[in-house]
Amino acid sequence: MRILDNVQDLIYNISMAFDPTNLLREHGLQVTAQRLAILRAVSAQPHATADVIAEGVRDDIGAISRQAVYDTLGMLVEKGIIRRIQPAGSPARYEDRVGDNHHHLICRVCGKTVDVACAVGKTPCLTAATDASFHIDEAEVIFWGTCPECLEKQPEHQH
């Protein structure tokens, strides 16, 4: 299992080294300053919301409409360039780690989100009790808990 985690991390790191310009072209997309800025913002802050990404893009290239950010994020998700996750009770979040079917751990207190390697082997990681004649190609699991920083702030953990 440890070797698989290391291989997945290596694949992720190699994929991050690819030029976003080439990534857009490989997916048949026109390269624009807005698309590049959005990709940079998603890469800089994995698990960020569209509003946080929009702020990062504005800091990078100046004005961009909220709708342009949402439209571009949707298109990038559709093309498989980025991944959208929607934890219960939270706005959608975006990341550029795609293709490895990893899962997420989210702090109930502060919302911190971290990647968690797949629970068991290859896609789809988990076996459904029944597939209802579906061809299952992905499993999405979100683990909820309290991060170490928030645990330290809780009164019963104070010394």
C-alpha positions in Angstrom: 0.0 0.0 0.0 2.8 2.4 0.8 4.4 1.8 -2.6 1.0 2.6 -4.3 0.8 5.9 -2.2 4.3 6.8 -3.3 3.6 6.1 -7.0 0.4 8.2 -6.8 2.3 11.0 -5.2 5.0 10.8 -7.9 2.4 10.8 -10.7 0.7 13.8 -9.1 4.0 15.7 -8.8 4.9 14.9 -12.4 1.5 16.1 -13.6 2.0 19.4 -11.7 5.2 20.0 -13.6 3.3 20.1 -17.0 2.9 23.5 -18.6 -0.7 24.8 -18.2 -0.4 26.2 -21.7 0.2 22.8 -23.1 -2.4 21.3 -20.9 -5.1 23.6 -22.3 -3.9 22.9 -25.9 -3.9 19.1 -25.3 -7.6 19.4 -24.4 -8.4 21.5 -27.5 -8.9 24.7 -25.6 -7.8 28.2 -26.6 -5.1 29.5 -24.3 -6.2 32.8 -22.6 -4.8 34.8 -19.8 -8.0 34.2 -17.8 -7.8 30.4 -18.2 -4.1 30.4 -17.3 -4.7 32.6 -14.2 -7.5 30.3 -13.1 -5.3 27.2 -13.5 -2.6 29.0 -11.5 -5.0 29.9 -8.8 -6.4 26.4 -8.5 -2.9 25.0 -8.3 -1.8 27.6 -5.7 -4.8 26.8 -3.4 -6.1 23.3 -3.8 -9.6 22.9 -2.4 -10.4 26.6 -2.8 -13.9 27.8 -3.6 -14.7 29.7 -6.8 -14.8 33.0 -4.8 -11.3 32.4 -3.4 -10.1 31.4 -6.9 -11.6 34.6 -8.3 -9.7 36.7 -5.7 -6.5 34.9 -6.7 -7.1 35.6 -10.4 -7.8 39.3 -9.7 -4.6 39.5 -7.8 -2.8 37.9 -10.7 -4.3 39.6 -13.8 -6.7 42.2 -12.6 -10.4 42.4 -13.3 -12.4 39.2 -14.1 -16.1 38.7 -13.6 -17.4 36.1 -11.1 -19.4 34.5 -14.0 -16.3 34.2 -16.1 -14.6 32.3 -13.2 -17.6 30.0 -12.7 -17.9 29.4 -16.4 -14.2 28.6 -16.8 -14.1 26.3 -13.7 -17.1 24.4 -15.1 -15.4 24.0 -18.5 -12.1 22.9 -16.9 -14.0 20.3 -14.8 -15.9 19.1 -17.9 -12.6 18.6 -19.8 -11.1 16.7 -16.8 -8.3 19.3 -16.2 -9.5 20.1 -12.7 -11.8 18.3 -10.2 -14.8 19.7 -8.4 -15.8 18.4 -5.0 -18.9 19.5 -3.1 -18.8 18.5 0.6 -22.2 18.5 2.3 -23.2 21.9 3.5 -20.2 23.6 1.8 -19.7 25.5 -1.5 -18.0 23.6 -4.3 -14.2 23.4 -4.1 -11.7 22.9 -6.9 -8.4 21.1 -7.2 -6.0 20.2 -10.0 -5.2 16.7 -8.7 -7.2 14.6 -11.1 -7.1 11.0 -12.3 -6.1 9.2 -9.1 -9.5 8.9 -7.4 -8.1 10.1 -4.1 -10.5 11.1 -1.3 -10.7 14.1 1.1 -10.6 14.7 4.9 -12.4 17.9 6.0 -12.3 19.6 9.4 -15.8 20.2 10.8 -14.5 23.2 12.7 -12.4 25.3 10.3 -13.1 23.6 6.9 -9.5 22.6 6.2 -9.4 20.0 3.5 -6.6 17.6 2.8 -6.2 14.8 0.3 -6.3 11.2 1.5 -4.9 8.3 -0.6 -7.4 5.8 -1.9 -8.6 3.4 0.8 -8.2 0.2 -1.2 -6.2 -0.4 -4.4 -7.4 0.8 -7.8 -10.4 2.7 -9.1 -13.1 2.7 -7.8 -11.4 2.1 -4.4 -14.5 0.9 -2.7 -16.9 -1.8 -3.8 -20.6 -0.9 -3.6 -22.9 -3.4 -1.9 -24.8 -3.4 -5.2 -24.0 -1.8 -8.5 -27.6 -1.7 -9.7 -26.2 -2.7 -13.2 -24.2 0.5 -13.3 -20.6 0.5 -14.6 -18.9 2.1 -11.6 -15.8 4.1 -12.6 -15.3 6.4 -9.6 -15.9 6.5 -5.8 -16.0 9.7 -3.9 -15.5 9.6 -0.2 -15.3 12.5 2.2 -14.0 11.8 5.7 -15.1 14.3 8.4 -13.3 15.1 11.6 -11.4 17.8 13.5 -7.9 18.9 12.4 -5.0 18.9 14.9 -5.0 22.8 15.1 -8.7 22.9 16.0 -8.3 20.0 18.5 -5.6 22.0 20.3 -8.0 25.0 20.6 -10.7 22.9 22.3 -10.9 23.3 26.1 -10.4 19.7 27.0 -7.0 19.7 25.1 -5.8 22.9 26.9 -3.1 22.3 29.6 
